[in-house]
Amino acid sequence: MNDIFPASGPISSSEGVPQPDGTRFTVEGTPRAPYSEDLVDLLQVHCNMKRQ
C-alpha cells in the first residue's frame, strides 16, 4: 500500500481521503473529480433535504 500512497503525513480533513480509483472524498462524503459539478450539486441538495 505504501507504494500506491506514499507516506506524506496525516491527510487533512479538507483534502479528503484518497480512494483506490484515484478520486478523493471529503469527510462529508462529497465526491470530487471526476464527478461533474451538476452531480455534486444534486448530491448537496439531496443531503440538505435529508437534514431538514
PDB file of N, H, CA, C and O in Angstrom:
ATOM      1  N   MET A   1       0.840  -1.205   0.000  1.00  0.00           N
ATOM      2  CA  MET A   1       0.000   0.000   0.000  1.00  0.00           C
ATOM      3  C   MET A   1       0.870   1.249   0.000  1.00  0.00           C
ATOM      4  O   MET A   1       0.488   2.279  -0.555  1.00  0.00           O
ATOM      5  N   ASN A   2       2.044   1.156   0.625  1.00  0.00           N
ATOM      6  H   ASN A   2       2.355   0.320   1.077  1.00  0.00           H
ATOM      7  CA  ASN A   2       2.903   2.331   0.684  1.00  0.00           C
ATOM      8  C   ASN A   2       3.380   2.729  -0.701  1.00  0.00           C
ATOM      9  O   ASN A   2       3.663   3.902  -0.944  1.00  0.00           O
ATOM     10  N   ASP A   3       3.474   1.754  -1.626  1.00  0.00           N
ATOM     11  H   ASP A   3       3.245   0.801  -1.429  1.00  0.00           H
ATOM     12  CA  ASP A   3       3.897   2.086  -2.983  1.00  0.00           C
ATOM     13  C   ASP A   3       2.814   2.872  -3.704  1.00  0.00           C
ATOM     14  O   ASP A   3       3.117   3.735  -4.529  1.00  0.00           O
ATOM     15  N   ILE A   4       1.544   2.580  -3.399  1.00  0.00           N
ATOM     16  H   ILE A   4       1.298   1.880  -2.729  1.00  0.00           H
ATOM     17  CA  ILE A   4       0.446   3.272  -4.068  1.00  0.00           C
ATOM     18  C   ILE A   4       0.260   4.657  -3.466  1.00  0.00           C
ATOM     19  O   ILE A   4       0.149   5.646  -4.191  1.00  0.00           O
ATOM     20  N   PHE A   5       0.225   4.727  -2.142  1.00  0.00           N
ATOM     21  H   PHE A   5       0.315   3.924  -1.553  1.00  0.00           H
ATOM     22  CA  PHE A   5       0.054   6.014  -1.469  1.00  0.00           C
ATOM     23  C   PHE A   5       1.276   6.273  -0.590  1.00  0.00           C
ATOM     24  O   PHE A   5       1.316   5.828   0.557  1.00  0.00           O
ATOM     25  N   PRO A   6       2.275   6.990  -1.118  1.00  0.00           N
ATOM     26  CA  PRO A   6       3.469   7.253  -0.314  1.00  0.00           C
ATOM     27  C   PRO A   6       3.127   7.997   0.965  1.00  0.00           C
ATOM     28  O   PRO A   6       2.259   8.870   0.971  1.00  0.00           O
ATOM     29  N   ALA A   7       3.804   7.651   2.040  1.00  0.00           N
ATOM     30  H   ALA A   7       4.509   6.942   2.035  1.00  0.00           H
ATOM     31  CA  ALA A   7       3.526   8.279   3.331  1.00  0.00           C
ATOM     32  C   ALA A   7       3.950   9.736   3.295  1.00  0.00           C
ATOM     33  O   ALA A   7       5.122  10.042   3.075  1.00  0.00           O
ATOM     34  N   SER A   8       3.009  10.624   3.508  1.00  0.00           N
ATOM     35  H   SER A   8       2.057  10.375   3.687  1.00  0.00           H
ATOM     36  CA  SER A   8       3.318  12.058   3.499  1.00  0.00           C
ATOM     37  C   SER A   8       2.673  12.723   4.702  1.00  0.00           C
ATOM     38  O   SER A   8       2.270  13.884   4.634  1.00  0.00           O
ATOM     39  N   GLY A   9       2.576  11.989   5.803  1.00  0.00           N
ATOM     40  H   GLY A   9       2.904  11.046   5.859  1.00  0.00           H
ATOM     41  CA  GLY A   9       1.951  12.553   6.984  1.00  0.00           C
ATOM     42  C   GLY A   9       0.450  12.365   6.942  1.00  0.00           C
ATOM     43  O   GLY A   9      -0.087  11.857   5.957  1.00  0.00           O
ATOM     44  N   PRO A  10      -0.234  12.771   8.001  1.00  0.00           N
ATOM     45  CA  PRO A  10      -1.691  12.615   8.055  1.00  0.00           C
ATOM     46  C   PRO A  10      -2.384  13.462   6.999  1.00  0.00           C
ATOM     47  O   PRO A  10      -1.918  14.548   6.657  1.00  0.00           O
ATOM     48  N   ILE A  11      -3.495  12.959   6.489  1.00  0.00           N
ATOM     49  H   ILE A  11      -3.874  12.076   6.767  1.00  0.00           H
ATOM     50  CA  ILE A  11      -4.258  13.679   5.469  1.00  0.00           C
ATOM     51  C   ILE A  11      -5.238  14.618   6.166  1.00  0.00           C
ATOM     52  O   ILE A  11      -5.992  14.202   7.045  1.00  0.00           O
ATOM     53  N   SER A  12      -5.219  15.876   5.769  1.00  0.00           N
ATOM     54  H   SER A  12      -4.606  16.213   5.054  1.00  0.00           H
ATOM     55  CA  SER A  12      -6.126  16.838   6.388  1.00  0.00           C
ATOM     56  C   SER A  12      -7.559  16.532   5.974  1.00  0.00           C
ATOM     57  O   SER A  12      -7.795  15.964   4.908  1.00  0.00           O
ATOM     58  N   SER A  13      -8.511  16.910   6.817  1.00  0.00           N
ATOM     59  H   SER A  13      -8.319  17.371   7.683  1.00  0.00           H
ATOM     60  CA  SER A  13      -9.911  16.616   6.534  1.00  0.00           C
ATOM     61  C   SER A  13     -10.384  17.356   5.287  1.00  0.00           C
ATOM     62  O   SER A  13     -11.270  16.876   4.580  1.00  0.00           O
ATOM     63  N   SER A  14      -9.795  18.532   5.011  1.00  0.00           N
ATOM     64  H   SER A  14      -9.076  18.922   5.585  1.00  0.00           H
ATOM     65  CA  SER A  14     -10.241  19.299   3.852  1.00  0.00           C
ATOM     66  C   SER A  14      -9.717  18.694   2.556  1.00  0.00           C
ATOM     67  O   SER A  14     -10.317  18.871   1.496  1.00  0.00           O
ATOM     68  N   GLU A  15      -8.593  17.977   2.641  1.00  0.00           N
ATOM     69  H   GLU A  15      -8.105  17.833   3.502  1.00  0.00           H
ATOM     70  CA  GLU A  15      -8.012  17.391   1.434  1.00  0.00           C
ATOM     71  C   GLU A  15      -8.794  16.166   0.996  1.00  0.00           C
ATOM     72  O   GLU A  15      -8.886  15.875  -0.197  1.00  0.00           O
ATOM     73  N   GLY A  16      -9.349  15.460   1.944  1.00  0.00           N
ATOM     74  H   GLY A  16      -9.275  15.697   2.913  1.00  0.00           H
ATOM     75  CA  GLY A  16     -10.119  14.286   1.599  1.00  0.00           C
ATOM     76  C   GLY A  16      -9.296  13.021   1.746  1.00  0.00           C
ATOM     77  O   GLY A  16      -8.090  13.076   1.984  1.00  0.00           O
ATOM     78  N   VAL A  17      -9.946  11.896   1.606  1.00  0.00           N
ATOM     79  H   VAL A  17     -10.926  11.851   1.413  1.00  0.00           H
ATOM     80  CA  VAL A  17      -9.286  10.604   1.757  1.00  0.00           C
ATOM     81  C   VAL A  17      -9.077   9.999   0.381  1.00  0.00           C
ATOM     82  O   VAL A  17     -10.036   9.886  -0.382  1.00  0.00           O
ATOM     83  N   PRO A  18      -7.855   9.607   0.035  1.00  0.00           N
ATOM     84  CA  PRO A  18      -7.622   9.021  -1.286  1.00  0.00           C
ATOM     85  C   PRO A  18      -8.336   7.685  -1.432  1.00  0.00           C
ATOM     86  O   PRO A  18      -8.311   6.859  -0.520  1.00  0.00           O
ATOM     87  N   GLN A  19      -8.971   7.476  -2.575  1.00  0.00           N
ATOM     88  H   GLN A  19      -8.992   8.147  -3.316  1.00  0.00           H
ATOM     89  CA  GLN A  19      -9.675   6.240  -2.847  1.00  0.00           C
ATOM     90  C   GLN A  19      -8.868   5.410  -3.843  1.00  0.00           C
ATOM     91  O   GLN A  19      -8.021   5.957  -4.549  1.00  0.00           O
ATOM     92  N   PRO A  20      -9.115   4.103  -3.913  1.00  0.00           N
ATOM     93  CA  PRO A  20      -8.343   3.246  -4.820  1.00  0.00           C
ATOM     94  C   PRO A  20      -8.409   3.699  -6.274  1.00  0.00           C
ATOM     95  O   PRO A  20      -7.444   3.507  -7.014  1.00  0.00           O
ATOM     96  N   ASP A  21      -9.526   4.299  -6.703  1.00  0.00           N
ATOM     97  H   ASP A  21     -10.309   4.455  -6.101  1.00  0.00           H
ATOM     98  CA  ASP A  21      -9.663   4.684  -8.108  1.00  0.00           C
ATOM     99  C   ASP A  21      -9.091   6.067  -8.373  1.00  0.00           C
ATOM    100  O   ASP A  21      -9.202   6.573  -9.490  1.00  0.00           O
ATOM    101  N   GLY A  22      -8.482   6.687  -7.371  1.00  0.00           N
ATOM    102  H   GLY A  22      -8.392   6.275  -6.464  1.00  0.00           H
ATOM    103  CA  GLY A  22      -7.826   7.966  -7.599  1.00  0.00           C
ATOM    104  C   GLY A  22      -8.667   9.166  -7.219  1.00  0.00           C
ATOM    105  O   GLY A  22      -8.157  10.285  -7.164  1.00  0.00           O
ATOM    106  N   THR A  23      -9.962   8.952  -6.951  1.00  0.00           N
ATOM    107  H   THR A  23     -10.377   8.043  -6.996  1.00  0.00           H
ATOM    108  CA  THR A  23     -10.787  10.086  -6.547  1.00  0.00           C
ATOM    109  C   THR A  23     -10.572  10.367  -5.071  1.00  0.00           C
ATOM    110  O   THR A  23     -10.009   9.545  -4.349  1.00  0.00           O
ATOM    111  N   ARG A  24     -11.023  11.533  -4.626  1.00  0.00           N
ATOM    112  H   ARG A  24     -11.481  12.201  -5.213  1.00  0.00           H
ATOM    113  CA  ARG A  24     -10.884  11.877  -3.219  1.00  0.00           C
ATOM    114  C   ARG A  24     -12.254  12.239  -2.657  1.00  0.00           C
ATOM    115  O   ARG A  24     -13.019  12.977  -3.277  1.00  0.00           O
ATOM    116  N   PHE A  25     -12.548  11.708  -1.475  1.00  0.00           N
ATOM    117  H   PHE A  25     -11.926  11.109  -0.971  1.00  0.00           H
ATOM    118  CA  PHE A  25     -13.811  12.010  -0.824  1.00  0.00           C
ATOM    119  C   PHE A  25     -13.534  12.788   0.454  1.00  0.00           C
ATOM    120  O   PHE A  25     -12.684  12.400   1.255  1.00  0.00           O
ATOM    121  N   THR A  26     -14.251  13.881   0.639  1.00  0.00           N
ATOM    122  H   THR A  26     -14.942  14.197  -0.012  1.00  0.00           H
ATOM    123  CA  THR A  26     -14.089  14.646   1.866  1.00  0.00           C
ATOM    124  C   THR A  26     -14.717  13.879   3.013  1.00  0.00           C
ATOM    125  O   THR A  26     -15.346  12.843   2.798  1.00  0.00           O
ATOM    126  N   VAL A  27     -14.556  14.372   4.212  1.00  0.00           N
ATOM    127  H   VAL A  27     -14.045  15.214   4.387  1.00  0.00           H
ATOM    128  CA  VAL A  27     -15.111  13.695   5.379  1.00  0.00           C
ATOM    129  C   VAL A  27     -16.627  13.606   5.264  1.00  0.00           C
ATOM    130  O   VAL A  27     -17.229  12.636   5.725  1.00  0.00           O
ATOM    131  N   GLU A  28     -17.253  14.625   4.645  1.00  0.00           N
ATOM    132  H   GLU A  28     -16.763  15.413   4.270  1.00  0.00           H
ATOM    133  CA  GLU A  28     -18.706  14.619   4.498  1.00  0.00           C
ATOM    134  C   GLU A  28     -19.155  13.617   3.437  1.00  0.00           C
ATOM    135  O   GLU A  28     -20.342  13.304   3.354  1.00  0.00           O
ATOM    136  N   GLY A  29     -18.231  13.112   2.627  1.00  0.00           N
ATOM    137  H   GLY A  29     -17.266  13.367   2.694  1.00  0.00           H
ATOM    138  CA  GLY A  29     -18.585  12.148   1.606  1.00  0.00           C
ATOM    139  C   GLY A  29     -18.915  12.787   0.273  1.00  0.00           C
ATOM    140  O   GLY A  29     -19.425  12.111  -0.621  1.00  0.00           O
ATOM    141  N   THR A  30     -18.636  14.076   0.115  1.00  0.00           N
ATOM    142  H   THR A  30     -18.222  14.625   0.841  1.00  0.00           H
ATOM    143  CA  THR A  30     -18.925  14.743  -1.150  1.00  0.00           C
ATOM    144  C   THR A  30     -17.869  14.355  -2.176  1.00  0.00           C
ATOM    145  O   THR A  30     -16.685  14.614  -1.959  1.00  0.00           O
ATOM    146  N   PRO A  31     -18.262  13.744  -3.283  1.00  0.00           N
ATOM    147  CA  PRO A  31     -17.280  13.336  -4.285  1.00  0.00           C
ATOM    148  C   PRO A  31     -16.696  14.522  -5.032  1.00  0.00           C
ATOM    149  O   PRO A  31     -17.395  15.493  -5.324  1.00  0.00           O
ATOM    150  N   ARG A  32     -15.399  14.435  -5.340  1.00  0.00           N
ATOM    151  H   ARG A  32     -14.831  13.647  -5.103  1.00  0.00           H
ATOM    152  CA  ARG A  32     -14.756  15.434  -6.197  1.00  0.00           C
ATOM    153  C   ARG A  32     -14.529  14.802  -7.559  1.00  0.00           C
ATOM    154  O   ARG A  32     -15.111  13.761  -7.862  1.00  0.00           O
ATOM    155  N   ALA A  33     -13.690  15.418  -8.386  1.00  0.00           N
ATOM    156  H   ALA A  33     -13.218  16.264  -8.140  1.00  0.00           H
ATOM    157  CA  ALA A  33     -13.415  14.885  -9.716  1.00  0.00           C
ATOM    158  C   ALA A  33     -13.205  13.378  -9.623  1.00  0.00           C
ATOM    159  O   ALA A  33     -12.663  12.923  -8.616  1.00  0.00           O
ATOM    160  N   PRO A  34     -13.599  12.581 -10.604  1.00  0.00           N
ATOM    161  CA  PRO A  34     -14.078  13.006 -11.917  1.00  0.00           C
ATOM    162  C   PRO A  34     -15.570  13.271 -12.018  1.00  0.00           C
ATOM    163  O   PRO A  34     -16.098  13.329 -13.129  1.00  0.00           O
ATOM    164  N   TYR A  35     -16.264  13.434 -10.910  1.00  0.00           N
ATOM    165  H   TYR A  35     -15.835  13.388 -10.008  1.00  0.00           H
ATOM    166  CA  TYR A  35     -17.696  13.699 -10.986  1.00  0.00           C
ATOM    167  C   TYR A  35     -17.951  15.107 -11.517  1.00  0.00           C
ATOM    168  O   TYR A  35     -17.153  16.017 -11.294  1.00  0.00           O
ATOM    169  N   SER A  36     -19.069  15.278 -12.220  1.00  0.00           N
ATOM    170  H   SER A  36     -19.718  14.538 -12.401  1.00  0.00           H
ATOM    171  CA  SER A  36     -19.406  16.592 -12.768  1.00  0.00           C
ATOM    172  C   SER A  36     -19.958  17.493 -11.670  1.00  0.00           C
ATOM    173  O   SER A  36     -20.444  17.015 -10.644  1.00  0.00           O
ATOM    174  N   GLU A  37     -19.876  18.799 -11.897  1.00  0.00           N
ATOM    175  H   GLU A  37     -19.481  19.187 -12.730  1.00  0.00           H
ATOM    176  CA  GLU A  37     -20.385  19.757 -10.910  1.00  0.00           C
ATOM    177  C   GLU A  37     -21.892  19.591 -10.711  1.00  0.00           C
ATOM    178  O   GLU A  37     -22.396  19.770  -9.602  1.00  0.00           O
ATOM    179  N   ASP A  38     -22.611  19.249 -11.787  1.00  0.00           N
ATOM    180  H   ASP A  38     -22.201  19.104 -12.687  1.00  0.00           H
ATOM    181  CA  ASP A  38     -24.062  19.084 -11.669  1.00  0.00           C
ATOM    182  C   ASP A  38     -24.395  17.952 -10.702  1.00  0.00           C
ATOM    183  O   ASP A  38     -25.311  18.072  -9.889  1.00  0.00           O
ATOM    184  N   LEU A  39     -23.648  16.854 -10.794  1.00  0.00           N
ATOM    185  H   LEU A  39     -22.904  16.757 -11.455  1.00  0.00           H
ATOM    186  CA  LEU A  39     -23.915  15.726  -9.910  1.00  0.00           C
ATOM    187  C   LEU A  39     -23.612  16.099  -8.470  1.00  0.00           C
ATOM    188  O   LEU A  39     -24.334  15.701  -7.555  1.00  0.00           O
ATOM    189  N   VAL A  40     -22.539  16.867  -8.265  1.00  0.00           N
ATOM    190  H   VAL A  40     -21.953  17.190  -9.008  1.00  0.00           H
ATOM    191  CA  VAL A  40     -22.197  17.305  -6.909  1.00  0.00           C
ATOM    192  C   VAL A  40     -23.305  18.189  -6.354  1.00  0.00           C
ATOM    193  O   VAL A  40     -23.676  18.068  -5.187  1.00  0.00           O
ATOM    194  N   ASP A  41     -23.839  19.090  -7.202  1.00  0.00           N
ATOM    195  H   ASP A  41     -23.538  19.189  -8.150  1.00  0.00           H
ATOM    196  CA  ASP A  41     -24.925  19.967  -6.750  1.00  0.00           C
ATOM    197  C   ASP A  41     -26.154  19.146  -6.364  1.00  0.00           C
ATOM    198  O   ASP A  41     -26.796  19.428  -5.352  1.00  0.00           O
ATOM    199  N   LEU A  42     -26.481  18.135  -7.163  1.00  0.00           N
ATOM    200  H   LEU A  42     -25.960  17.906  -7.985  1.00  0.00           H
ATOM    201  CA  LEU A  42     -27.646  17.308  -6.858  1.00  0.00           C
ATOM    202  C   LEU A  42     -27.454  16.580  -5.529  1.00  0.00           C
ATOM    203  O   LEU A  42     -28.386  16.476  -4.731  1.00  0.00           O
ATOM    204  N   LEU A  43     -26.242  16.077  -5.298  1.00  0.00           N
ATOM    205  H   LEU A  43     -25.485  16.161  -5.946  1.00  0.00           H
ATOM    206  CA  LEU A  43     -25.989  15.376  -4.042  1.00  0.00           C
ATOM    207  C   LEU A  43     -26.081  16.323  -2.862  1.00  0.00           C
ATOM    208  O   LEU A  43     -26.600  15.951  -1.809  1.00  0.00           O
ATOM    209  N   GLN A  44     -25.583  17.546  -3.020  1.00  0.00           N
ATOM    210  H   GLN A  44     -25.161  17.848  -3.875  1.00  0.00           H
ATOM    211  CA  GLN A  44     -25.647  18.510  -1.928  1.00  0.00           C
ATOM    212  C   GLN A  44     -27.093  18.877  -1.623  1.00  0.00           C
ATOM    213  O   GLN A  44     -27.464  18.999  -0.456  1.00  0.00           O
ATOM    214  N   VAL A  45     -27.912  19.053  -2.653  1.00  0.00           N
ATOM    215  H   VAL A  45     -27.610  18.954  -3.601  1.00  0.00           H
ATOM    216  CA  VAL A  45     -29.327  19.364  -2.437  1.00  0.00           C
ATOM    217  C   VAL A  45     -30.007  18.189  -1.736  1.00  0.00           C
ATOM    218  O   VAL A  45     -30.813  18.379  -0.826  1.00  0.00           O
ATOM    219  N   HIS A  46     -29.671  16.969  -2.172  1.00  0.00           N
ATOM    220  H   HIS A  46     -29.016  16.814  -2.911  1.00  0.00           H
ATOM    221  CA  HIS A  46     -30.268  15.783  -1.561  1.00  0.00           C
ATOM    222  C   HIS A  46     -29.892  15.701  -0.082  1.00  0.00           C
ATOM    223  O   HIS A  46     -30.738  15.392   0.758  1.00  0.00           O
ATOM    224  N   CYS A  47     -28.631  15.975   0.237  1.00  0.00           N
ATOM    225  H   CYS A  47     -27.944  16.225  -0.445  1.00  0.00           H
ATOM    226  CA  CYS A  47     -28.196  15.927   1.641  1.00  0.00           C
ATOM    227  C   CYS A  47     -28.881  17.018   2.454  1.00  0.00           C
ATOM    228  O   CYS A  47     -29.245  16.800   3.609  1.00  0.00           O
ATOM    229  N   ASN A  48     -29.055  18.184   1.855  1.00  0.00           N
ATOM    230  H   ASN A  48     -28.759  18.361   0.916  1.00  0.00           H
ATOM    231  CA  ASN A  48     -29.699  19.277   2.578  1.00  0.00           C
ATOM    232  C   ASN A  48     -31.157  18.934   2.884  1.00  0.00           C
ATOM    233  O   ASN A  48     -31.660  19.267   3.957  1.00  0.00           O
ATOM    234  N   MET A  49     -31.838  18.270   1.946  1.00  0.00           N
ATOM    235  H   MET A  49     -31.429  17.999   1.074  1.00  0.00           H
ATOM    236  CA  MET A  49     -33.232  17.902   2.184  1.00  0.00           C
ATOM    237  C   MET A  49     -33.322  16.862   3.303  1.00  0.00           C
ATOM    238  O   MET A  49     -34.253  16.893   4.108  1.00  0.00           O
ATOM    239  N   LYS A  50     -32.350  15.938   3.355  1.00  0.00           N
ATOM    240  H   LYS A  50     -31.594  15.913   2.701  1.00  0.00           H
ATOM    241  CA  LYS A  50     -32.390  14.907   4.384  1.00  0.00           C
ATOM    242  C   LYS A  50     -32.153  15.502   5.765  1.00  0.00           C
ATOM    243  O   LYS A  50     -32.660  14.978   6.757  1.00  0.00           O
ATOM    244  N   ARG A  51     -31.390  16.591   5.844  1.00  0.00           N
ATOM    245  H   ARG A  51     -30.978  17.017   5.038  1.00  0.00           H
ATOM    246  CA  ARG A  51     -31.114  17.201   7.150  1.00  0.00           C
ATOM    247  C   ARG A  51     -32.360  17.867   7.714  1.00  0.00           C
ATOM    248  O   ARG A  51     -32.554  17.894   8.930  1.00  0.00           O
ATOM    249  N   GLN A  52     -33.198  18.400   6.849  1.00  0.00           N
ATOM    250  H   GLN A  52     -33.040  18.379   5.862  1.00  0.00           H
ATOM    251  CA  GLN A  52     -34.362  19.147   7.333  1.00  0.00           C
ATOM    252  C   GLN A  52     -35.453  18.214   7.847  1.00  0.00           C
ATOM    253  O   GLN A  52     -36.503  18.677   8.291  1.00  0.00           O
TER     254      GLN A  52
END
